[in-house]
Amino acid sequence: MTHSLVIRNARIVDGSGRPAFRGDVAVTGDRISEVGEVADVGAVEIDAGGLVLAPGFIDVHTHYDPQLCWDKLATPTPEHGVTSLIMGNCSVSLAPVVPEAKDKLIGWFGSVEDMDGELMRQNVDFDWETVEQYLKALRPDLGPNVGVLIGHAVIRAYVMGAAAQERAATDEEIARMAEILRDALRAGAFGLSFTFNHLDDRGEELPCRYADRRELVALLREVAEADRMVEVAPDLRAGSDPLHYYDLFGELSIETGARVSLSPILVVRGQNIWKAMVERLEGWRARGARLFAQTQVRPLDMTVSLVGGSPIFGKTPLWRSVMDAPRERRAAMLAEPGNREVLVEEADQMSVIGELEVRTVHSDRNRQYAGRKLGEIAAAGRRRLGDVLIDIVLADNLETEFLLTGFVHDDAESVATLLHNPAIHVGSADAGAHITSFSGAGDTCYLFEKYVRKEKAMRLERAVQRLTSDIARDWGIADRGGIIAGYYADLVVFDPETIARKGEVWVEDLPSAGGRYVRGAQGIAHVIVNGEVLVNGADYTDARPGKLL
């Protein structure tokens, strides 16, 4: 017998958590056919040379929906060993949509994920209306496997129009939403997503906020019937109660049988709400709820400016409106006296602003501030944070760059606690979104670099398990996440001594003018999707083997 692919001389870490073992893996077509000692030859043979052979990693929280319209590889995520990704999180997806609502949807991608509107207008053709039509357009030539969540906000707007952001739905509207979701799931959608943590491009609440319990029950029942997944972004803004969403969706999970993943749980300096969230999560699971949560691996370090988008300034109404205005209008909006008072008040609600370090300035006036945090500058001058911020950016014509470091996930011991919790998945990294602030790709490599090698807080086998079989089991991703005969041949070969994320770099590679931050990977030798080599060393092959999950 000749296999299509044989990987020999590997240190196999099969995703189960059990100790690694030496052996070979054979692939026939898109499935693993043998594990152990393979006698027969392969049409393609790879000598792993003692490197780790693991199941392909799974990233459950991305926003590659727009990028896949011009880049079917979802770069740079596969370079980090990811063979399957989930997108459409946070209640924004590319379907269903009618032509006249296209601009509204583009605006939501801008406000929720900092997607450039003009980039989307030029490169997302919206040659579809229904989810089925969209998935048909998406399927060909995928690099990784892709699961598509459908945004609740998008379904609600499709059915209710402007009223989606005004009132509760009628019984007839709820029935229509449930029908659309049912059809989407039958067509191959992966599930449903919600956000209660974002505003739209006019500074108003997104449609999820207006859904009553009747609507939520009806929709979650459809997801439960299809045995798919619900993703929820709770409200984490100042003055909100994120625990309310654990209680709400814990109850709904028990009532409907739906699986629900809440994202994110983050360790924020000076705050302990993450501990209460974990406690509430575990409490609902003990009562029978199919409730999970997500956390990211890396510190949420980012570059912040008022020229590009930034998640920092998107959580209050007037700042959201400023950031969604054309660049040429933003300075005027900041300088307008009536706006300024409100902006300063809203800035007081965002404690993170005080942590922003002035990195790059352009005016002589601002050179004194380089290398200093806004909170320090404000305290020294006995001024309010918002006033300091606005004066600095106006002096630089908005081009000041700030750096945020060490504010989120800087406590390795606490983060390790989250990463080990079986109810919490590695996710929330936002690859494909906020591309002018950070690169969300790379958490997979960073898990080994930071928590396996440096902190010694996790065994190699456990880290692989957390990125593979744990997610596949809990998210219902069938026949993936393990090195088992009969499973899909999603595999990654890597060096456990060198696997890491590279430094963040700015690249001008968008199809329209503009650039983004990306991170490459090191220590990844081969990435195989459905039995075909997608990444070979530092290079992508011509294979496009991805499937819809």
C-alpha positions as semicolon CSV with decimal commas, in nm:
position;residue;x (nm);y (nm);z (nm)
1;M;0,000;0,000;0,000
2;T;0,119;0,350;-0,081
3;H;0,006;0,632;0,144
4;S;-0,027;0,986;0,015
5;L;0,197;1,112;0,299
6;V;0,414;0,954;0,567
7;I;0,582;1,149;0,847
8;R;0,861;0,946;1,001
9;N;1,090;0,965;1,303
10;A;0,859;1,197;1,496
11;R;0,810;1,264;1,864
12;I;0,433;1,221;1,857
13;V;0,228;1,432;2,097
14;D;-0,117;1,309;2,001
15;G;-0,338;1,569;2,171
16;S;-0,468;1,338;2,442
17;G;-0,233;1,471;2,709
18;R;-0,052;1,138;2,746
19;P;0,330;1,130;2,723
20;A;0,495;1,172;2,385
21;F;0,614;0,862;2,199
22;R;0,836;0,796;1,900
23;G;0,677;0,683;1,579
24;D;0,545;0,750;1,231
25;V;0,213;0,875;1,101
26;A;0,068;0,779;0,763
27;V;-0,194;0,979;0,576
28;T;-0,417;0,849;0,299
29;G;-0,613;1,122;0,125
30;D;-0,732;1,367;0,389
31;R;-0,731;1,120;0,680
32;I;-0,475;0,968;0,915
33;S;-0,446;0,602;0,821
34;E;-0,173;0,466;1,055
35;V;-0,003;0,573;1,376
36;G;0,303;0,391;1,507
37;E;0,553;0,215;1,286
38;V;0,459;0,259;0,920
39;A;0,613;0,005;0,684
40;D;0,457;0,119;0,358
41;V;0,594;0,415;0,166
42;G;0,428;0,747;0,107
43;A;0,394;0,939;-0,215
44;V;0,538;1,222;-0,004
45;E;0,773;1,144;0,284
46;I;0,874;1,383;0,561
47;D;1,151;1,299;0,806
48;A;1,057;1,484;1,125
49;G;1,408;1,427;1,262
50;G;1,280;1,383;1,616
51;L;1,073;1,701;1,617
52;V;0,727;1,707;1,774
53;L;0,436;1,596;1,557
54;A;0,107;1,724;1,700
55;P;-0,249;1,772;1,583
56;G;-0,301;2,105;1,408
57;F;-0,385;2,385;1,649
58;I;-0,735;2,537;1,665
59;D;-0,801;2,911;1,705
60;V;-1,162;2,968;1,814
61;H;-1,167;3,348;1,813
62;T;-1,067;3,527;1,493
63;H;-1,209;3,793;1,265
64;Y;-1,075;3,686;0,928
65;D;-1,416;3,727;0,761
66;P;-1,312;4,028;0,546
67;Q;-0,951;3,917;0,493
68;L;-1,056;3,580;0,348
69;C;-1,218;3,773;0,065
70;W;-0,869;3,865;-0,062
71;D;-0,641;3,625;0,127
72;K;-0,770;3,267;0,147
73;L;-0,468;3,171;0,357
74;A;-0,568;3,393;0,652
75;T;-0,204;3,495;0,694
76;P;-0,017;3,479;0,920
77;T;-0,225;3,240;1,133
78;P;-0,131;2,908;0,960
79;E;0,238;2,990;1,011
80;H;0,171;2,948;1,384
81;G;0,054;2,588;1,344
82;V;-0,316;2,672;1,322
83;T;-0,502;2,440;1,088
84;S;-0,858;2,534;1,190
85;L;-1,001;2,872;1,285
86;I;-1,340;3,008;1,388
87;M;-1,447;3,354;1,270
88;G;-1,762;3,566;1,287
89;N;-1,718;3,625;1,661
90;C;-1,858;3,928;1,848
91;S;-2,186;3,932;1,652
92;V;-2,044;4,058;1,320
93;S;-2,043;3,834;1,013
94;L;-2,063;3,898;0,640
95;A;-2,407;3,742;0,595
96;P;-2,701;3,757;0,578
97;V;-2,716;4,103;0,424
98;V;-2,924;4,286;0,166
99;P;-2,739;4,522;-0,073
100;E;-2,879;4,838;0,083
101;A;-2,748;4,734;0,428
102;K;-2,391;4,673;0,312
103;D;-2,259;5,008;0,437
104;K;-2,417;4,955;0,779
105;L;-2,248;4,618;0,807
106;I;-1,914;4,765;0,701
107;G;-1,960;5,029;0,969
108;W;-2,011;4,760;1,232
109;F;-1,693;4,582;1,129
110;G;-1,521;4,918;1,173
111;S;-1,663;4,990;1,516
112;V;-1,632;4,638;1,659
113;E;-1,310;4,517;1,495
114;D;-1,140;4,835;1,368
115;M;-1,171;4,723;1,006
116;D;-1,102;4,995;0,752
117;G;-1,425;5,073;0,568
118;E;-1,266;5,164;0,237
119;L;-1,060;4,844;0,241
120;M;-1,380;4,644;0,279
121;R;-1,569;4,841;0,015
122;Q;-1,299;4,776;-0,241
123;N;-1,234;4,411;-0,161
124;V;-1,550;4,252;-0,020
125;D;-1,793;4,228;-0,311
126;F;-2,095;4,108;-0,108
127;D;-2,200;3,895;-0,402
128;W;-2,444;3,714;-0,176
129;E;-2,742;3,774;0,047
130;T;-2,810;3,455;0,240
131;V;-2,567;3,262;0,457
132;E;-2,588;2,968;0,218
133;Q;-2,480;3,191;-0,072
134;Y;-2,197;3,337;0,134
135;L;-2,065;2,996;0,239
136;K;-2,074;2,881;-0,123
137;A;-1,855;3,180;-0,217
138;L;-1,621;3,119;0,078
139;R;-1,558;2,744;0,031
140;P;-1,318;2,734;-0,268
141;D;-0,941;2,760;-0,218
142;L;-0,929;2,789;0,161
143;G;-0,589;2,740;0,318
144;P;-0,691;2,646;0,675
145;N;-1,022;2,497;0,783
146;V;-1,276;2,763;0,870
147;G;-1,582;2,766;1,095
148;V;-1,823;3,055;1,040
149;L;-2,026;3,195;1,327
150;I;-2,323;3,408;1,221
151;G;-2,362;3,737;1,404
152;H;-2,685;3,786;1,596
153;A;-2,665;4,159;1,524
154;V;-2,653;4,083;1,152
155;I;-2,951;3,843;1,158
156;R;-3,153;4,088;1,366
157;A;-3,082;4,376;1,128
158;Y;-3,162;4,155;0,827
159;V;-3,508;4,082;0,970
160;M;-3,592;4,409;1,148
161;G;-3,400;4,680;0,963
162;A;-3,353;4,998;1,169
163;A;-3,590;4,866;1,436
164;A;-3,318;4,613;1,531
165;Q;-3,157;4,891;1,734
166;E;-3,480;5,030;1,874
167;R;-3,703;4,767;2,032
168;A;-3,776;4,406;2,120
169;A;-3,877;4,175;1,837
170;T;-4,231;4,057;1,774
171;D;-4,322;3,689;1,775
172;E;-4,323;3,692;1,395
173;E;-3,979;3,853;1,381
174;I;-3,838;3,603;1,629
175;A;-3,976;3,317;1,422
176;R;-3,816;3,464;1,110
177;M;-3,478;3,503;1,285
178;A;-3,497;3,143;1,405
179;E;-3,576;3,027;1,051
180;I;-3,279;3,217;0,906
181;L;-3,048;3,076;1,171
182;R;-3,181;2,724;1,113
183;D;-3,116;2,755;0,740
184;A;-2,767;2,894;0,808
185;L;-2,677;2,603;1,035
186;R;-2,806;2,352;0,781
187;A;-2,598;2,525;0,513
188;G;-2,282;2,478;0,721
189;A;-2,258;2,772;0,962
190;F;-2,072;2,688;1,281
191;G;-2,299;2,870;1,525
192;L;-2,418;3,207;1,652
193;S;-2,232;3,498;1,813
194;F;-2,337;3,790;2,034
195;T;-2,171;4,104;2,168
196;F;-2,283;4,325;2,452
197;N;-1,942;4,494;2,472
198;H;-1,938;4,715;2,163
199;L;-2,102;5,021;2,015
200;D;-2,181;5,080;1,649
201;D;-2,020;5,344;1,428
202;R;-2,270;5,606;1,552
203;G;-2,187;5,539;1,915
204;E;-2,512;5,347;1,972
205;E;-2,570;5,002;2,117
206;L;-2,562;4,712;1,873
207;P;-2,880;4,507;1,815
208;C;-2,794;4,236;2,068
209;R;-2,875;4,479;2,348
210;Y;-3,243;4,494;2,241
211;A;-3,307;4,119;2,234
212;D;-3,534;3,996;2,511
213;R;-3,529;3,654;2,669
214;R;-3,790;3,511;2,430
215;E;-3,563;3,589;2,138
216;L;-3,252;3,449;2,304
217;V;-3,429;3,124;2,396
218;A;-3,562;3,075;2,043
219;L;-3,221;3,127;1,883
220;L;-3,024;2,920;2,133
221;R;-3,268;2,634;2,084
222;E;-3,184;2,633;1,713
223;V;-2,812;2,615;1,791
224;A;-2,867;2,339;2,046
225;E;-3,076;2,140;1,798
226;A;-2,787;2,155;1,550
227;D;-2,535;2,083;1,830
228;R;-2,328;2,386;1,735
229;M;-2,175;2,671;1,939
230;V;-2,283;3,008;2,079
231;E;-2,016;3,273;2,143
232;V;-2,087;3,571;2,369
233;A;-1,885;3,884;2,440
234;P;-2,015;4,011;2,778
235;D;-2,019;4,381;2,858
236;L;-1,680;4,465;3,011
237;R;-1,715;4,843;2,991
238;A;-1,681;5,069;3,293
239;G;-1,984;5,045;3,519
240;S;-2,111;4,722;3,365
241;D;-2,170;4,389;3,537
242;P;-2,009;4,111;3,331
243;L;-2,131;3,850;3,579
244;H;-2,486;3,920;3,462
245;Y;-2,400;3,753;3,130
246;Y;-2,264;3,443;3,302
247;D;-2,594;3,418;3,489
248;L;-2,807;3,491;3,183
249;F;-2,634;3,246;2,951
250;G;-2,586;2,990;3,226
251;E;-2,965;2,985;3,269
252;L;-3,020;2,983;2,893
253;S;-2,776;2,697;2,843
254;I;-2,960;2,484;3,099
255;E;-3,298;2,573;2,950
256;T;-3,206;2,518;2,584
257;G;-2,915;2,273;2,600
258;A;-2,693;2,509;2,398
259;R;-2,316;2,520;2,435
260;V;-2,200;2,874;2,512
261;S;-1,850;3,023;2,520
262;L;-1,801;3,362;2,689
263;S;-1,505;3,573;2,576
264;P;-1,283;3,699;2,726
265;I;-1,166;3,643;3,083
266;L;-0,860;3,863;3,123
267;V;-0,623;3,937;3,411
268;V;-0,614;4,317;3,433
269;R;-0,372;4,496;3,660
270;G;-0,540;4,611;3,981
271;Q;-0,863;4,419;3,913
272;N;-0,986;4,085;4,044
273;I;-1,310;4,052;3,845
274;W;-1,152;3,762;3,656
275;K;-1,166;3,551;3,971
276;A;-1,537;3,621;4,013
277;M;-1,596;3,533;3,648
278;V;-1,420;3,198;3,690
279;E;-1,617;3,127;4,006
280;R;-1,947;3,210;3,835
281;L;-1,852;3,000;3,532
282;E;-1,771;2,698;3,746
283;G;-2,088;2,746;3,949
284;W;-2,310;2,729;3,643
285;R;-2,123;2,428;3,507
286;A;-2,181;2,248;3,838
287;R;-2,553;2,308;3,784
288;G;-2,542;2,148;3,442
289;A;-2,484;2,441;3,208
290;R;-2,276;2,368;2,896
291;L;-2,088;2,688;2,966
292;F;-1,728;2,766;2,872
293;A;-1,507;3,075;2,856
294;Q;-1,201;3,192;2,664
295;T;-0,878;3,363;2,753
296;Q;-0,583;3,470;2,544
297;V;-0,223;3,377;2,614
298;R;-0,024;3,692;2,544
299;P;-0,027;4,026;2,723
300;L;-0,260;4,264;2,542
301;D;0,021;4,494;2,432
302;M;-0,061;4,726;2,145
303;T;0,022;5,038;1,949
304;V;-0,247;5,305;1,982
305;S;-0,310;5,608;1,765
306;L;-0,603;5,820;1,657
307;V;-0,507;5,783;1,291
308;G;-0,583;5,410;1,277
309;G;-0,844;5,220;1,469
310;S;-0,800;5,122;1,830
311;P;-1,005;4,910;2,070
312;I;-0,903;5,150;2,349
313;F;-1,128;5,432;2,226
314;G;-1,430;5,230;2,116
315;K;-1,625;5,173;2,437
316;T;-1,794;5,510;2,496
317;P;-2,037;5,685;2,259
318;L;-1,856;6,006;2,159
319;W;-1,508;5,850;2,141
320;R;-1,659;5,575;1,927
321;S;-1,807;5,840;1,695
322;V;-1,473;6,020;1,670
323;M;-1,287;5,703;1,580
324;D;-1,544;5,611;1,317
325;A;-1,539;5,954;1,153
326;P;-1,314;6,017;0,851
327;R;-0,965;6,111;0,964
328;E;-0,999;6,468;0,834
329;R;-1,295;6,526;1,068
330;R;-1,150;6,373;1,382
331;A;-0,933;6,668;1,484
332;A;-1,223;6,907;1,447
333;M;-1,445;6,682;1,657
334;L;-1,180;6,670;1,931
335;A;-1,130;7,047;1,927
336;E;-1,500;7,141;1,933
337;P;-1,567;7,282;2,285
338;G;-1,898;7,102;2,337
339;N;-1,747;6,770;2,236
340;R;-1,438;6,816;2,446
341;E;-1,623;6,829;2,776
342;V;-1,801;6,501;2,696
343;L;-1,483;6,337;2,567
344;V;-1,297;6,425;2,886
345;E;-1,583;6,286;3,096
346;E;-1,583;5,965;2,893
347;A;-1,204;5,937;2,922
348;D;-1,244;5,930;3,299
349;Q;-1,433;5,601;3,254
350;M;-1,139;5,442;3,070
351;S;-0,866;5,383;3,326
352;V;-0,648;5,223;3,062
353;I;-0,583;5,567;2,908
354;G;-0,357;5,654;3,199
355;E;-0,141;5,353;3,112
356;L;-0,069;5,473;2,757
357;E;0,297;5,562;2,709
358;V;0,381;5,833;2,459
359;R;0,608;5,659;2,208
360;T;0,630;5,869;1,891
361;V;0,567;6,244;1,870
362;H;0,595;6,490;1,582
363;S;0,568;6,839;1,731
364;D;0,834;7,019;1,935
365;R;0,573;7,082;2,202
366;N;0,526;6,710;2,259
367;R;0,891;6,605;2,279
368;Q;0,886;6,655;2,655
369;Y;0,629;6,378;2,685
370;A;0,806;6,103;2,491
371;G;0,854;5,794;2,706
372;R;0,608;5,907;2,972
373;K;0,264;5,768;3,056
374;L;-0,044;5,986;3,020
375;G;-0,138;5,922;3,383
376;E;0,200;6,053;3,498
377;I;0,173;6,360;3,274
378;A;-0,179;6,434;3,399
379;A;-0,080;6,397;3,764
380;A;0,226;6,620;3,725
381;G;0,018;6,897;3,570
382;R;-0,287;6,834;3,789
383;R;-0,496;6,789;3,477
384;R;-0,757;6,540;3,365
385;L;-0,649;6,251;3,145
386;G;-0,879;6,344;2,860
387;D;-0,746;6,698;2,842
388;V;-0,386;6,575;2,830
389;L;-0,465;6,318;2,562
390;I;-0,655;6,560;2,339
391;D;-0,391;6,834;2,363
392;I;-0,110;6,594;2,274
393;V;-0,281;6,437;1,971
394;L;-0,403;6,773;1,837
395;A;-0,048;6,911;1,853
396;D;0,066;6,615;1,641
397;N;-0,226;6,629;1,396
398;L;-0,344;6,297;1,549
399;E;-0,023;6,117;1,451
400;T;0,105;6,058;1,805
401;E;0,170;5,691;1,871
402;F;0,115;5,547;2,218
403;L;0,221;5,210;2,355
404;L;0,020;4,997;2,597
405;T;0,218;4,727;2,777
406;G;0,188;4,528;3,096
407;F;-0,174;4,623;3,172
408;V;-0,349;4,301;3,066
409;H;-0,216;3,947;3,124
410;D;0,114;4,057;3,274
411;D;0,077;3,827;3,577
412;A;0,205;3,492;3,449
413;E;0,091;3,294;3,754
414;S;-0,268;3,414;3,725
415;V;-0,275;3,364;3,349
416;A;-0,144;3,008;3,396
417;T;-0,436;2,943;3,631
418;L;-0,676;3,038;3,352
419;L;-0,486;2,837;3,090
420;H;-0,508;2,521;3,300
421;N;-0,879;2,552;3,378
422;P;-1,067;2,285;3,177
423;A;-1,369;2,515;3,138
424;I;-1,159;2,786;2,974
425;H;-1,020;2,759;2,622
426;V;-0,727;2,933;2,458
427;G;-0,902;3,195;2,244
428;S;-0,992;3,566;2,248
429;A;-0,680;3,656;2,048
430;D;-0,870;3,849;1,775
431;A;-0,646;3,751;1,482
432;G;-0,755;3,944;1,174
433;A;-0,899;4,237;1,374
434;H;-0,749;4,559;1,514
435;I;-0,471;4,518;1,258
436;T;-0,329;4,869;1,305
437;S;-0,292;4,812;1,681
438;F;-0,154;4,458;1,712
439;S;-0,123;4,117;1,549
440;G;-0,365;3,872;1,707
441;A;-0,188;3,573;1,552
442;G;0,078;3,395;1,755
443;D;-0,082;3,288;2,083
444;T;-0,027;2,922;1,992
445;C;0,351;2,962;1,962
446;Y;0,362;3,192;2,263
447;L;0,198;2,926;2,482
448;F;0,500;2,699;2,432
449;E;0,754;2,981;2,444
450;K;0,623;3,140;2,763
451;Y;0,433;2,883;2,967
452;V;0,606;2,558;2,868
453;R;0,971;2,666;2,831
454;K;1,017;2,987;3,027
455;E;0,767;2,960;3,314
456;K;0,759;2,578;3,321
457;A;0,394;2,618;3,416
458;M;0,263;2,358;3,170
459;R;0,387;2,031;3,024
460;L;0,440;2,013;2,650
461;E;0,174;1,744;2,618
462;R;-0,078;1,949;2,815
463;A;-0,013;2,259;2,605
464;V;-0,080;2,062;2,287
465;Q;-0,395;1,919;2,440
466;R;-0,522;2,267;2,530
467;L;-0,482;2,381;2,168
468;T;-0,628;2,069;2,007
469;S;-0,844;1,793;2,156
470;D;-0,990;2,001;2,441
471;I;-1,121;2,257;2,195
472;A;-1,232;2,001;1,936
473;R;-1,430;1,810;2,201
474;D;-1,598;2,109;2,364
475;W;-1,668;2,298;2,041
476;G;-1,799;1,995;1,856
477;I;-1,529;1,986;1,587
478;A;-1,560;1,626;1,477
479;D;-1,263;1,405;1,384
480;R;-1,003;1,674;1,449
481;G;-0,776;1,762;1,738
482;G;-0,604;1,425;1,773
483;I;-0,354;1,199;1,601
484;I;-0,588;0,904;1,566
485;A;-0,644;0,674;1,269
486;G;-0,955;0,792;1,089
487;Y;-0,922;1,155;1,198
488;Y;-0,859;1,433;0,948
489;A;-0,488;1,478;0,886
490;D;-0,446;1,824;1,039
491;L;-0,089;1,815;1,171
492;V;0,196;2,038;1,275
493;V;0,567;1,952;1,305
494;F;0,762;2,182;1,536
495;D;1,074;2,213;1,746
496;P;0,971;2,240;2,113
497;E;1,302;2,406;2,200
498;T;1,263;2,696;1,958
499;I;0,891;2,737;1,882
500;A;0,803;3,101;1,945
501;R;0,633;3,402;1,794
502;K;0,856;3,650;1,617
503;G;0,849;4,021;1,682
504;E;0,560;4,231;1,561
505;V;0,631;4,411;1,234
506;W;0,439;4,654;1,015
507;V;0,380;4,534;0,659
508;E;0,218;4,710;0,365
509;D;0,048;4,406;0,215
510;L;-0,319;4,499;0,196
511;P;-0,482;4,491;-0,150
512;S;-0,574;4,856;-0,117
513;A;-0,338;5,115;0,026
514;G;-0,246;5,058;0,388
515;G;-0,076;4,814;0,617
516;R;-0,109;4,604;0,930
517;Y;0,089;4,453;1,214
518;V;0,182;4,085;1,173
519;R;0,392;3,830;1,357
520;G;0,576;3,540;1,200
521;A;0,658;3,215;1,376
522;Q;0,978;3,030;1,443
523;G;1,031;2,662;1,513
524;I;0,742;2,548;1,291
525;A;0,870;2,304;1,026
526;H;0,550;2,186;0,852
527;V;0,178;2,259;0,875
528;I;-0,052;2,003;0,714
529;V;-0,422;2,057;0,651
530;N;-0,645;1,767;0,546
531;G;-0,341;1,568;0,440
532;E;-0,174;1,838;0,230
533;V;0,128;2,046;0,327
534;L;0,017;2,409;0,356
535;V;0,325;2,559;0,524
536;N;0,673;2,422;0,457
537;G;0,928;2,598;0,672
538;A;0,880;2,969;0,615
539;D;0,689;2,926;0,289
540;Y;0,332;2,857;0,187
541;T;0,278;2,587;-0,073
542;D;0,028;2,606;-0,358
543;A;-0,212;2,372;-0,174
544;R;-0,549;2,507;-0,071
545;P;-0,691;2,213;0,123
546;G;-0,912;2,389;0,379
547;K;-1,272;2,290;0,443
548;L;-1,566;2,448;0,622
549;L;-1,599;2,311;0,974
